[in-house]
């Protein structure tokens, strides 16, 4: 606001006013972009926290299972990915299996 007042009172030149105005507009655009990035990160973090809480609640329900049953496994596991088998240099067959758990995904 002061910048506009100084320009109106001819305390600064049109050229300096334009340079400062451009600088402030660029700064505002950068800050708006940073805000958007931080909001996305916050939303992702909140989702991860929610998923972790859901996972903990599931684990508490099944903390001491007597046996592995289909309903128990269906509750904890989202999907299982079985990759193509590969024969290595020693002639042994290897096959990768990925287990993706509900709410937390694949654990390496």
Backbone atoms as SQL, in Angstrom:
CREATE TABLE atoms (id INTEGER PRIMARY KEY, chain TEXT, resi INTEGER, resn TEXT, atom TEXT, x REAL, y REAL, z REAL);
INSERT INTO atoms VALUES
  (1, 'A', 1, 'UNK', 'N', 0.823, -1.175, 0.000),
  (2, 'A', 1, 'UNK', 'CA', 0.000, 0.000, 0.000),
  (3, 'A', 1, 'UNK', 'C', 0.877, 1.251, 0.000),
  (4, 'A', 2, 'UNK', 'N', 1.922, 1.196, 0.788),
  (5, 'A', 2, 'UNK', 'CA', 2.837, 2.331, 0.885),
  (6, 'A', 2, 'UNK', 'C', 3.483, 2.600, -0.466),
  (7, 'A', 3, 'UNK', 'N', 3.768, 1.539, -1.202),
  (8, 'A', 3, 'UNK', 'CA', 4.390, 1.693, -2.509),
  (9, 'A', 3, 'UNK', 'C', 3.475, 2.488, -3.443),
  (10, 'A', 4, 'UNK', 'N', 2.190, 2.177, -3.422),
  (11, 'A', 4, 'UNK', 'CA', 1.235, 2.904, -4.277),
  (12, 'A', 4, 'UNK', 'C', 1.141, 4.375, -3.856),
  (13, 'A', 5, 'UNK', 'N', 1.155, 4.586, -2.563),
  (14, 'A', 5, 'UNK', 'CA', 1.094, 5.971, -2.062),
  (15, 'A', 5, 'UNK', 'C', 2.341, 6.749, -2.483),
  (16, 'A', 6, 'UNK', 'N', 3.509, 6.104, -2.394),
  (17, 'A', 6, 'UNK', 'CA', 4.751, 6.772, -2.806),
  (18, 'A', 6, 'UNK', 'C', 4.733, 7.086, -4.302),
  (19, 'A', 7, 'UNK', 'N', 4.174, 6.180, -5.099),
  (20, 'A', 7, 'UNK', 'CA', 4.102, 6.433, -6.542),
  (21, 'A', 7, 'UNK', 'C', 3.145, 7.583, -6.834),
  (22, 'A', 8, 'UNK', 'N', 1.999, 7.604, -6.152),
  (23, 'A', 8, 'UNK', 'CA', 1.023, 8.669, -6.364),
  (24, 'A', 8, 'UNK', 'C', 1.597, 10.024, -5.950),
  (25, 'A', 9, 'UNK', 'N', 2.418, 10.019, -4.918),
  (26, 'A', 9, 'UNK', 'CA', 3.037, 11.263, -4.446),
  (27, 'A', 9, 'UNK', 'C', 4.318, 11.559, -5.211),
  (28, 'A', 10, 'UNK', 'N', 4.623, 10.712, -6.198),
  (29, 'A', 10, 'UNK', 'CA', 5.812, 10.841, -7.038),
  (30, 'A', 10, 'UNK', 'C', 7.118, 10.797, -6.235),
  (31, 'A', 11, 'UNK', 'N', 7.110, 10.001, -5.150),
  (32, 'A', 11, 'UNK', 'CA', 8.331, 9.793, -4.363),
  (33, 'A', 11, 'UNK', 'C', 9.225, 8.734, -5.010),
  (34, 'A', 12, 'UNK', 'N', 8.618, 7.852, -5.831),
  (35, 'A', 12, 'UNK', 'CA', 9.403, 6.876, -6.590),
  (36, 'A', 12, 'UNK', 'C', 9.020, 6.986, -8.056),
  (37, 'A', 13, 'UNK', 'N', 9.932, 6.567, -8.910),
  (38, 'A', 13, 'UNK', 'CA', 9.689, 6.675, -10.351),
  (39, 'A', 13, 'UNK', 'C', 8.778, 5.541, -10.820),
  (40, 'A', 14, 'UNK', 'N', 8.219, 5.722, -12.007),
  (41, 'A', 14, 'UNK', 'CA', 7.369, 4.697, -12.606),
  (42, 'A', 14, 'UNK', 'C', 8.153, 3.406, -12.802),
  (43, 'A', 15, 'UNK', 'N', 9.400, 3.526, -13.204),
  (44, 'A', 15, 'UNK', 'CA', 10.265, 2.363, -13.435),
  (45, 'A', 15, 'UNK', 'C', 10.473, 1.583, -12.134),
  (46, 'A', 16, 'UNK', 'N', 10.807, 2.271, -11.059),
  (47, 'A', 16, 'UNK', 'CA', 11.010, 1.607, -9.768),
  (48, 'A', 16, 'UNK', 'C', 9.710, 0.992, -9.253),
  (49, 'A', 17, 'UNK', 'N', 8.614, 1.697, -9.463),
  (50, 'A', 17, 'UNK', 'CA', 7.313, 1.174, -9.065),
  (51, 'A', 17, 'UNK', 'C', 7.018, -0.132, -9.797),
  (52, 'A', 18, 'UNK', 'N', 7.271, -0.153, -11.093),
  (53, 'A', 18, 'UNK', 'CA', 7.034, -1.362, -11.898),
  (54, 'A', 18, 'UNK', 'C', 7.923, -2.512, -11.445),
  (55, 'A', 19, 'UNK', 'N', 9.188, -2.227, -11.177),
  (56, 'A', 19, 'UNK', 'CA', 10.112, -3.278, -10.725),
  (57, 'A', 19, 'UNK', 'C', 9.654, -3.851, -9.381),
  (58, 'A', 20, 'UNK', 'N', 9.305, -2.971, -8.447),
  (59, 'A', 20, 'UNK', 'CA', 8.860, -3.444, -7.139),
  (60, 'A', 20, 'UNK', 'C', 7.540, -4.201, -7.236),
  (61, 'A', 21, 'UNK', 'N', 6.648, -3.699, -8.056),
  (62, 'A', 21, 'UNK', 'CA', 5.356, -4.351, -8.232),
  (63, 'A', 21, 'UNK', 'C', 5.537, -5.754, -8.809),
  (64, 'A', 22, 'UNK', 'N', 6.386, -5.889, -9.802),
  (65, 'A', 22, 'UNK', 'CA', 6.662, -7.199, -10.408),
  (66, 'A', 22, 'UNK', 'C', 7.279, -8.138, -9.382),
  (67, 'A', 23, 'UNK', 'N', 8.202, -7.619, -8.602),
  (68, 'A', 23, 'UNK', 'CA', 8.859, -8.425, -7.572),
  (69, 'A', 23, 'UNK', 'C', 7.825, -8.940, -6.568),
  (70, 'A', 24, 'UNK', 'N', 6.937, -8.091, -6.105),
  (71, 'A', 24, 'UNK', 'CA', 5.924, -8.502, -5.136),
  (72, 'A', 24, 'UNK', 'C', 4.938, -9.498, -5.743),
  (73, 'A', 25, 'UNK', 'N', 4.572, -9.304, -6.994),
  (74, 'A', 25, 'UNK', 'CA', 3.654, -10.240, -7.646),
  (75, 'A', 25, 'UNK', 'C', 4.292, -11.618, -7.790),
  (76, 'A', 26, 'UNK', 'N', 5.579, -11.644, -8.158),
  (77, 'A', 26, 'UNK', 'CA', 6.290, -12.918, -8.272),
  (78, 'A', 26, 'UNK', 'C', 6.380, -13.610, -6.917),
  (79, 'A', 27, 'UNK', 'N', 6.657, -12.827, -5.883),
  (80, 'A', 27, 'UNK', 'CA', 6.754, -13.380, -4.541),
  (81, 'A', 27, 'UNK', 'C', 5.403, -13.963, -4.099),
  (82, 'A', 28, 'UNK', 'N', 4.324, -13.267, -4.403),
  (83, 'A', 28, 'UNK', 'CA', 2.998, -13.770, -4.061),
  (84, 'A', 28, 'UNK', 'C', 2.691, -15.074, -4.793),
  (85, 'A', 29, 'UNK', 'N', 3.076, -15.168, -6.053),
  (86, 'A', 29, 'UNK', 'CA', 2.849, -16.393, -6.825),
  (87, 'A', 29, 'UNK', 'C', 3.644, -17.557, -6.229),
  (88, 'A', 30, 'UNK', 'N', 4.904, -17.301, -5.848),
  (89, 'A', 30, 'UNK', 'CA', 5.732, -18.342, -5.237),
  (90, 'A', 30, 'UNK', 'C', 5.136, -18.802, -3.912),
  (91, 'A', 31, 'UNK', 'N', 4.666, -17.856, -3.119),
  (92, 'A', 31, 'UNK', 'CA', 4.072, -18.216, -1.825),
  (93, 'A', 31, 'UNK', 'C', 2.781, -19.012, -2.008),
  (94, 'A', 32, 'UNK', 'N', 1.985, -18.641, -3.003),
  (95, 'A', 32, 'UNK', 'CA', 0.758, -19.391, -3.278),
  (96, 'A', 32, 'UNK', 'C', 1.087, -20.823, -3.679),
  (97, 'A', 33, 'UNK', 'N', 2.137, -20.998, -4.468),
  (98, 'A', 33, 'UNK', 'CA', 2.558, -22.343, -4.889),
  (99, 'A', 33, 'UNK', 'C', 3.057, -23.146, -3.690),
  (100, 'A', 34, 'UNK', 'N', 3.824, -22.505, -2.806),
  (101, 'A', 34, 'UNK', 'CA', 4.311, -23.186, -1.607),
  (102, 'A', 34, 'UNK', 'C', 3.152, -23.611, -0.720),
  (103, 'A', 35, 'UNK', 'N', 2.159, -22.748, -0.585),
  (104, 'A', 35, 'UNK', 'CA', 0.987, -23.079, 0.227),
  (105, 'A', 35, 'UNK', 'C', 0.288, -24.309, -0.335),
  (106, 'A', 36, 'UNK', 'N', 0.123, -24.341, -1.648),
  (107, 'A', 36, 'UNK', 'CA', -0.542, -25.482, -2.290),
  (108, 'A', 36, 'UNK', 'C', 0.253, -26.768, -2.065),
  (109, 'A', 37, 'UNK', 'N', 1.565, -26.697, -2.201),
  (110, 'A', 37, 'UNK', 'CA', 2.421, -27.864, -1.986),
  (111, 'A', 37, 'UNK', 'C', 2.321, -28.354, -0.546),
  (112, 'A', 38, 'UNK', 'N', 2.370, -27.420, 0.397),
  (113, 'A', 38, 'UNK', 'CA', 2.286, -27.798, 1.799),
  (114, 'A', 38, 'UNK', 'C', 0.917, -28.373, 2.155),
  (115, 'A', 39, 'UNK', 'N', -0.134, -27.856, 1.553),
  (116, 'A', 39, 'UNK', 'CA', -1.470, -28.394, 1.798),
  (117, 'A', 39, 'UNK', 'C', -1.582, -29.827, 1.290),
  (118, 'A', 40, 'UNK', 'N', -0.974, -30.113, 0.138),
  (119, 'A', 40, 'UNK', 'CA', -0.987, -31.479, -0.398),
  (120, 'A', 40, 'UNK', 'C', -0.213, -32.417, 0.521),
  (121, 'A', 41, 'UNK', 'N', 0.948, -31.955, 1.005),
  (122, 'A', 41, 'UNK', 'CA', 1.752, -32.782, 1.914),
  (123, 'A', 41, 'UNK', 'C', 1.004, -33.047, 3.218),
  (124, 'A', 42, 'UNK', 'N', 0.316, -32.022, 3.724),
  (125, 'A', 42, 'UNK', 'CA', -0.451, -32.175, 4.953),
  (126, 'A', 42, 'UNK', 'C', -1.584, -33.180, 4.755),
  (127, 'A', 43, 'UNK', 'N', -2.289, -33.088, 3.638),
  (128, 'A', 43, 'UNK', 'CA', -3.386, -34.021, 3.354),
  (129, 'A', 43, 'UNK', 'C', -2.863, -35.456, 3.259),
  (130, 'A', 44, 'UNK', 'N', -1.708, -35.623, 2.615),
  (131, 'A', 44, 'UNK', 'CA', -1.115, -36.958, 2.491),
  (132, 'A', 44, 'UNK', 'C', -0.729, -37.496, 3.868),
  (133, 'A', 45, 'UNK', 'N', -0.136, -36.648, 4.677),
  (134, 'A', 45, 'UNK', 'CA', 0.270, -37.050, 6.020),
  (135, 'A', 45, 'UNK', 'C', -0.940, -37.431, 6.872),
  (136, 'A', 46, 'UNK', 'N', -2.006, -36.640, 6.774),
  (137, 'A', 46, 'UNK', 'CA', -3.222, -36.950, 7.528),
  (138, 'A', 46, 'UNK', 'C', -3.816, -38.276, 7.087),
  (139, 'A', 47, 'UNK', 'N', -3.787, -38.555, 5.772),
  (140, 'A', 47, 'UNK', 'CA', -4.296, -39.828, 5.266),
  (141, 'A', 47, 'UNK', 'C', -3.450, -40.988, 5.777),
  (142, 'A', 48, 'UNK', 'N', -2.132, -40.814, 5.781),
  (143, 'A', 48, 'UNK', 'CA', -1.248, -41.867, 6.283),
  (144, 'A', 48, 'UNK', 'C', -1.498, -42.132, 7.763),
  (145, 'A', 49, 'UNK', 'N', -1.713, -41.076, 8.539),
  (146, 'A', 49, 'UNK', 'CA', -2.011, -41.248, 9.962),
  (147, 'A', 49, 'UNK', 'C', -3.324, -41.986, 10.156),
  (148, 'A', 50, 'UNK', 'N', -4.325, -41.625, 9.376),
  (149, 'A', 50, 'UNK', 'CA', -5.627, -42.297, 9.460),
  (150, 'A', 50, 'UNK', 'C', -5.493, -43.773, 9.111),
  (151, 'A', 51, 'UNK', 'N', -4.748, -44.064, 8.054),
  (152, 'A', 51, 'UNK', 'CA', -4.542, -45.455, 7.644),
  (153, 'A', 51, 'UNK', 'C', -3.801, -46.245, 8.721),
  (154, 'A', 52, 'UNK', 'N', -2.814, -45.616, 9.350),
  (155, 'A', 52, 'UNK', 'CA', -2.056, -46.280, 10.416),
  (156, 'A', 52, 'UNK', 'C', -2.970, -46.599, 11.601),
  (157, 'A', 53, 'UNK', 'N', -3.851, -45.672, 11.942),
  (158, 'A', 53, 'UNK', 'CA', -4.783, -45.909, 13.042),
  (159, 'A', 53, 'UNK', 'C', -5.744, -47.054, 12.712),
  (160, 'A', 54, 'UNK', 'N', -6.199, -47.117, 11.468),
  (161, 'A', 54, 'UNK', 'CA', -7.082, -48.208, 11.051),
  (162, 'A', 54, 'UNK', 'C', -6.347, -49.547, 11.135),
  (163, 'A', 55, 'UNK', 'N', -5.064, -49.541, 10.717),
  (164, 'A', 55, 'UNK', 'CA', -4.250, -50.762, 10.757),
  (165, 'A', 55, 'UNK', 'C', -4.084, -51.222, 12.205),
  (166, 'A', 56, 'UNK', 'N', -3.796, -50.299, 13.100),
  (167, 'A', 56, 'UNK', 'CA', -3.613, -50.642, 14.513),
  (168, 'A', 56, 'UNK', 'C', -4.898, -51.229, 15.087),
  (169, 'A', 57, 'UNK', 'N', -6.035, -50.635, 14.737),
  (170, 'A', 57, 'UNK', 'CA', -7.323, -51.163, 15.211),
  (171, 'A', 57, 'UNK', 'C', -7.542, -52.590, 14.718),
  (172, 'A', 58, 'UNK', 'N', -7.189, -52.861, 13.458),
  (173, 'A', 58, 'UNK', 'CA', -7.322, -54.231, 12.922),
  (174, 'A', 58, 'UNK', 'C', -6.420, -55.206, 13.656),
  (175, 'A', 59, 'UNK', 'N', -5.181, -54.794, 13.883),
  (176, 'A', 59, 'UNK', 'CA', -4.218, -55.668, 14.554),
  (177, 'A', 59, 'UNK', 'C', -4.675, -55.970, 15.980),
  (178, 'A', 60, 'UNK', 'N', -5.233, -54.963, 16.649),
  (179, 'A', 60, 'UNK', 'CA', -5.717, -55.178, 18.015),
  (180, 'A', 60, 'UNK', 'C', -6.839, -56.204, 18.046),
  (181, 'A', 61, 'UNK', 'N', -7.688, -56.199, 17.024),
  (182, 'A', 61, 'UNK', 'CA', -8.780, -57.177, 16.954),
  (183, 'A', 61, 'UNK', 'C', -8.242, -58.602, 16.857),
  (184, 'A', 62, 'UNK', 'N', -7.121, -58.749, 16.177),
  (185, 'A', 62, 'UNK', 'CA', -6.571, -60.079, 15.911),
  (186, 'A', 62, 'UNK', 'C', -5.201, -60.249, 16.553),
  (187, 'A', 63, 'UNK', 'N', -5.036, -59.757, 17.763),
  (188, 'A', 63, 'UNK', 'CA', -3.710, -59.766, 18.384),
  (189, 'A', 63, 'UNK', 'C', -3.208, -61.166, 18.717),
  (190, 'A', 64, 'UNK', 'N', -4.082, -62.081, 19.062),
  (191, 'A', 64, 'UNK', 'CA', -3.655, -63.443, 19.388),
  (192, 'A', 64, 'UNK', 'C', -4.507, -64.464, 18.645),
  (193, 'A', 65, 'UNK', 'N', -4.331, -64.578, 17.336),
  (194, 'A', 65, 'UNK', 'CA', -5.165, -65.536, 16.604),
  (195, 'A', 65, 'UNK', 'C', -4.766, -66.978, 16.924),
  (196, 'A', 66, 'UNK', 'N', -5.757, -67.814, 17.053),
  (197, 'A', 66, 'UNK', 'CA', -5.501, -69.227, 17.321),
  (198, 'A', 66, 'UNK', 'C', -5.077, -69.944, 16.042),
  (199, 'A', 67, 'UNK', 'N', -5.607, -69.472, 14.901),
  (200, 'A', 67, 'UNK', 'CA', -5.248, -70.076, 13.619),
  (201, 'A', 67, 'UNK', 'C', -5.438, -69.047, 12.509),
  (202, 'A', 68, 'UNK', 'N', -4.784, -69.300, 11.385),
  (203, 'A', 68, 'UNK', 'CA', -4.940, -68.426, 10.224),
  (204, 'A', 68, 'UNK', 'C', -6.163, -68.890, 9.441),
  (205, 'A', 69, 'UNK', 'N', -7.192, -68.062, 9.466),
  (206, 'A', 69, 'UNK', 'CA', -8.409, -68.394, 8.740),
  (207, 'A', 69, 'UNK', 'C', -8.548, -67.455, 7.552),
  (208, 'A', 70, 'UNK', 'N', -9.381, -67.850, 6.595),
  (209, 'A', 70, 'UNK', 'CA', -9.610, -67.005, 5.413),
  (210, 'A', 70, 'UNK', 'C', -10.161, -65.638, 5.800),
  (211, 'A', 71, 'UNK', 'N', -11.165, -65.548, 6.693),
  (212, 'A', 71, 'UNK', 'CA', -11.660, -64.212, 7.071),
  (213, 'A', 71, 'UNK', 'C', -10.579, -63.344, 7.724),
  (214, 'A', 72, 'UNK', 'N', -9.743, -63.959, 8.537),
  (215, 'A', 72, 'UNK', 'CA', -8.648, -63.231, 9.190),
  (216, 'A', 72, 'UNK', 'C', -7.687, -62.659, 8.142),
  (217, 'A', 73, 'UNK', 'N', -7.265, -63.493, 7.199),
  (218, 'A', 73, 'UNK', 'CA', -6.334, -63.039, 6.162),
  (219, 'A', 73, 'UNK', 'C', -6.984, -62.012, 5.235),
  (220, 'A', 74, 'UNK', 'N', -8.247, -62.194, 4.893),
  (221, 'A', 74, 'UNK', 'CA', -8.955, -61.228, 4.041),
  (222, 'A', 74, 'UNK', 'C', -9.093, -59.875, 4.723),
  (223, 'A', 75, 'UNK', 'N', -9.164, -59.874, 6.034),
  (224, 'A', 75, 'UNK', 'CA', -9.269, -58.622, 6.777),
  (225, 'A', 75, 'UNK', 'C', -7.948, -57.861, 6.762),
  (226, 'A', 76, 'UNK', 'N', -6.837, -58.563, 6.863),
  (227, 'A', 76, 'UNK', 'CA', -5.534, -57.910, 6.966),
  (228, 'A', 76, 'UNK', 'C', -4.851, -57.649, 5.630),
  (229, 'A', 77, 'UNK', 'N', -5.117, -58.481, 4.629),
  (230, 'A', 77, 'UNK', 'CA', -4.390, -58.401, 3.362),
  (231, 'A', 77, 'UNK', 'C', -5.273, -57.819, 2.272),
  (232, 'A', 78, 'UNK', 'N', -4.751, -56.801, 1.599),
  (233, 'A', 78, 'UNK', 'CA', -5.484, -56.170, 0.499),
  (234, 'A', 78, 'UNK', 'C', -5.320, -56.965, -0.788),
  (235, 'A', 79, 'UNK', 'N', -4.055, -57.304, -1.100),
  (236, 'A', 79, 'UNK', 'CA', -3.812, -58.089, -2.311),
  (237, 'A', 79, 'UNK', 'C', -2.454, -58.773, -2.219),
  (238, 'A', 80, 'UNK', 'N', -2.312, -59.828, -3.018),
  (239, 'A', 80, 'UNK', 'CA', -1.045, -60.551, -3.140),
  (240, 'A', 80, 'UNK', 'C', -0.690, -60.568, -4.618),
  (241, 'A', 81, 'UNK', 'N', 0.525, -60.113, -4.934),
  (242, 'A', 81, 'UNK', 'CA', 0.992, -60.069, -6.318),
  (243, 'A', 81, 'UNK', 'C', 2.071, -61.135, -6.486),
  (244, 'A', 82, 'UNK', 'N', 1.838, -62.065, -7.408),
  (245, 'A', 82, 'UNK', 'CA', 2.798, -63.127, -7.698),
  (246, 'A', 82, 'UNK', 'C', 3.422, -62.828, -9.056),
  (247, 'A', 83, 'UNK', 'N', 4.731, -62.619, -9.066),
  (248, 'A', 83, 'UNK', 'CA', 5.449, -62.291, -10.300),
  (249, 'A', 83, 'UNK', 'C', 5.843, -63.560, -11.042),
  (250, 'A', 84, 'UNK', 'N', 6.238, -63.394, -12.294),
  (251, 'A', 84, 'UNK', 'CA', 6.684, -64.529, -13.104),
  (252, 'A', 84, 'UNK', 'C', 7.934, -65.149, -12.495),
  (253, 'A', 85, 'UNK', 'N', 8.017, -66.441, -12.614),
  (254, 'A', 85, 'UNK', 'CA', 9.186, -67.164, -12.117),
  (255, 'A', 85, 'UNK', 'C', 10.382, -66.906, -13.026),
  (256, 'A', 86, 'UNK', 'N', 11.565, -66.907, -12.415),
  (257, 'A', 86, 'UNK', 'CA', 12.810, -66.685, -13.147),
  (258, 'A', 86, 'UNK', 'C', 13.788, -67.797, -12.767),
  (259, 'A', 87, 'UNK', 'N', 14.485, -68.318, -13.764),
  (260, 'A', 87, 'UNK', 'CA', 15.524, -69.316, -13.508),
  (261, 'A', 87, 'UNK', 'C', 16.850, -68.561, -13.428),
  (262, 'A', 88, 'UNK', 'N', 17.533, -68.636, -12.284),
  (263, 'A', 88, 'UNK', 'CA', 18.794, -67.901, -12.137),
  (264, 'A', 88, 'UNK', 'C', 19.954, -68.701, -12.725),
  (265, 'A', 89, 'UNK', 'N', 21.156, -68.172, -12.619),
  (266, 'A', 89, 'UNK', 'CA', 22.345, -68.782, -13.228),
  (267, 'A', 89, 'UNK', 'C', 22.643, -70.169, -12.669),
  (268, 'A', 90, 'UNK', 'N', 22.244, -70.429, -11.413),
  (269, 'A', 90, 'UNK', 'CA', 22.480, -71.734, -10.790),
  (270, 'A', 90, 'UNK', 'C', 21.430, -72.763, -11.189),
  (271, 'A', 91, 'UNK', 'N', 20.448, -72.344, -11.986),
  (272, 'A', 91, 'UNK', 'CA', 19.391, -73.244, -12.403),
  (273, 'A', 91, 'UNK', 'C', 18.244, -73.323, -11.407),
  (274, 'A', 92, 'UNK', 'N', 18.320, -72.485, -10.358),
  (275, 'A', 92, 'UNK', 'CA', 17.244, -72.488, -9.364),
  (276, 'A', 92, 'UNK', 'C', 16.119, -71.559, -9.814),
  (277, 'A', 93, 'UNK', 'N', 14.914, -71.977, -9.502),
  (278, 'A', 93, 'UNK', 'CA', 13.729, -71.186, -9.859),
  (279, 'A', 93, 'UNK', 'C', 13.426, -70.218, -8.722),
  (280, 'A', 94, 'UNK', 'N', 13.291, -68.935, -9.063),
  (281, 'A', 94, 'UNK', 'CA', 12.947, -67.925, -8.074),
  (282, 'A', 94, 'UNK', 'C', 11.681, -67.207, -8.517),
  (283, 'A', 95, 'UNK', 'N', 10.848, -66.879, -7.546),
  (284, 'A', 95, 'UNK', 'CA', 9.605, -66.198, -7.858),
  (285, 'A', 95, 'UNK', 'C', 9.306, -65.199, -6.738),
  (286, 'A', 96, 'UNK', 'N', 9.104, -63.936, -7.135),
  (287, 'A', 96, 'UNK', 'CA', 8.828, -62.894, -6.155),
  (288, 'A', 96, 'UNK', 'C', 7.334, -62.835, -5.851),
  (289, 'A', 97, 'UNK', 'N', 7.019, -62.718, -4.567),
  (290, 'A', 97, 'UNK', 'CA', 5.637, -62.602, -4.110),
  (291, 'A', 97, 'UNK', 'C', 5.554, -61.351, -3.237),
  (292, 'A', 98, 'UNK', 'N', 4.623, -60.452, -3.575),
  (293, 'A', 98, 'UNK', 'CA', 4.432, -59.221, -2.799),
  (294, 'A', 98, 'UNK', 'C', 3.115, -59.313, -2.040),
  (295, 'A', 99, 'UNK', 'N', 3.157, -58.985, -0.758),
  (296, 'A', 99, 'UNK', 'CA', 1.944, -58.947, 0.051),
  (297, 'A', 99, 'UNK', 'C', 1.660, -57.486, 0.388),
  (298, 'A', 100, 'UNK', 'N', 0.501, -57.002, -0.017),
  (299, 'A', 100, 'UNK', 'CA', 0.080, -55.628, 0.251),
  (300, 'A', 100, 'UNK', 'C', -0.996, -55.672, 1.342),
  (301, 'A', 101, 'UNK', 'N', -0.670, -55.100, 2.480),
  (302, 'A', 101, 'UNK', 'CA', -1.597, -55.098, 3.607),
  (303, 'A', 101, 'UNK', 'C', -2.575, -53.931, 3.508),
  (304, 'A', 102, 'UNK', 'N', -3.748, -54.103, 4.078),
  (305, 'A', 102, 'UNK', 'CA', -4.734, -53.022, 4.096),
  (306, 'A', 102, 'UNK', 'C', -4.166, -51.822, 4.845),
  (307, 'A', 103, 'UNK', 'N', -4.453, -50.658, 4.322),
  (308, 'A', 103, 'UNK', 'CA', -4.138, -49.359, 4.924),
  (309, 'A', 103, 'UNK', 'C', -2.657, -49.007, 4.954),
  (310, 'A', 104, 'UNK', 'N', -1.748, -49.980, 4.874),
  (311, 'A', 104, 'UNK', 'CA', -0.330, -49.625, 4.958),
  (312, 'A', 104, 'UNK', 'C', 0.463, -50.039, 3.728),
  (313, 'A', 105, 'UNK', 'N', -0.120, -50.833, 2.872),
  (314, 'A', 105, 'UNK', 'CA', 0.557, -51.215, 1.645),
  (315, 'A', 105, 'UNK', 'C', 1.592, -52.303, 1.828),
  (316, 'A', 106, 'UNK', 'N', 2.543, -52.330, 0.927),
  (317, 'A', 106, 'UNK', 'CA', 3.588, -53.353, 0.916),
  (318, 'A', 106, 'UNK', 'C', 4.663, -52.999, 1.928),
  (319, 'A', 107, 'UNK', 'N', 5.102, -53.975, 2.670),
  (320, 'A', 107, 'UNK', 'CA', 6.197, -53.791, 3.623),
  (321, 'A', 107, 'UNK', 'C', 7.425, -54.469, 3.040),
  (322, 'A', 108, 'UNK', 'N', 8.500, -53.708, 2.904),
  (323, 'A', 108, 'UNK', 'CA', 9.737, -54.289, 2.349),
  (324, 'A', 108, 'UNK', 'C', 10.604, -54.866, 3.440);
